Amino acid sequence: MLIYTPNIPLISIHIPKTAGTSFKKILENWYPSQLYNHYSHRSKPKKVRLRAYFSKNYRKNICINGHFNNNKGIGIKDYYPEWEELQYICFVRNPLSQAISNYNYIKKRIETNIRASNTQEKKLVSSIDYYLNNYQEVLKNYLPFAINLNNYKQLIEKHFVHLGCVEKFPQSIHYLGKKLNKPIPENLPTSNALSYDISPSPEVIAAFKEKMTLDYAIWELAMQLND
């Protein structure tokens, strides 16, 4: 893995349903005046002009955190073509747990009318089996490089300071804090957590695992890195 360099901007990739809200609170403490958000709501995120941070007059210790998504025109390469000069962190999660969490999030959003939903979205969450059957690999949409089963480990080791996992959140924060030379929080925050009791059919789970091989491989790597 990369050794953290304070004068190089750090990109924190917030993959949905991976404790991102909780981790953002930690980042706010670690980078109190140097954390930039990259979230798309009603408008596209603002670009941080990074070239100044590679000059002699740079401000050390900046972090850009958010939902980078290649499919929506807000990916890392869309905003920062110098992505190979940057360094990265992110959290991943058991793909099945992540998918079920996202399913519950969408259902709750529809039921409480938090945001307008279309007919297609409502059909998508008509059942957990239907949702999982239509679910696609997630991680390749958020990373800046073309990743596959043959190169994922090499690329992560080359570009990432650390890869955390939700299932080992305290250990991940401990390792990450040490690598970034940041204080380890005594009480780790937990936010935006949804409880659920859903049981997809065994056949659907088996098919899900078969098509999500890359996401599972990356998650298993994260589990090993945080032992």
PyMOL commands that set and color helices and strands:
alter all, ss='L'
color gray80, all
select helices_A, chain A and resi 20-30+51-54+70-72+76-79+83-85+95-111+119-124+128-133+139-141+152-159+166-180+202-211+213-225
alter helices_A, ss='H'
color red, helices_A
select strands_A, chain A and resi 10-13+35-38+63-66+87-92+160-165
alter strands_A, ss='S'
color yellow, strands_A
deselect
rebuild
show_as cartoon
